[in-house]
Amino acid sequence: MTKKIFVISIISLCYVNNAHAYLDPSTGGMLISAILGMFATLGLVIKSYWYKLKSIFRKKD
């Protein structure tokens, strides 16, 4: 049964249809901006939690 599913999936991957899609240059810019924004947000979240964790484990005088 699994061999049959494997063969069917390989055959279906060999027949690819055209997407008829167009990505203009501004779409690429939007994608890059979104990715950079996610990395910046992730960096700020990590930084804020890092200082909280650091203050918990710091020795108190």
N, C-alpha and C positions, 0 to 999 in steps of 0.2 A: 504494500500500500504506500509506504513512504517513498519507494523507488518510483512509483507512478506519479506521485505528487512532485518529486524532484524533476522528472523528465518533463512534465507539463510546465513547470515553472521555468525551466531552461528554454523550452520552445517558445513560451510567451515572452521571454526577455529578448529573444532574437528578432521578433517582429515589433519594431518601434515605429509609431506614427509621429508625424510632424506636429509640433505644438502650435505653430502659427502665432508665436508670441514675439513681441518686440520690447526690448529694454532700451530706453533712450538714455543719454548720458546723465540726465538729472536723476534718474532712478538709481543709478550707481552711486551718485553723490549722497542721495538720501540713505541708502543702505550703509555706506561708510560712516555717515554721521550717526546713524542709529547704533551701529556697533561701537563706535567710540564713546557715545553717551552711556551705553551699558557698561563698558569698562570703567568709565569715570565714576559712575554710580556704585559699582561694585567695589572700587578702590576706597571710596568714602565710607561705605558701610563697613568694610574690613578695618579701616583706620579707626572708626568710632568704637567698634567692639574691641579692638586691640588695646586701646587705652583703658577701657573698663576692665578687661581681664588682667592687664598689667597692674592696675591699681589694687585688685583683689589679692594678687599673689606677692605684692611688694611687702617687704619687711617694714613694720611700723616701729618707730623709735619710742 
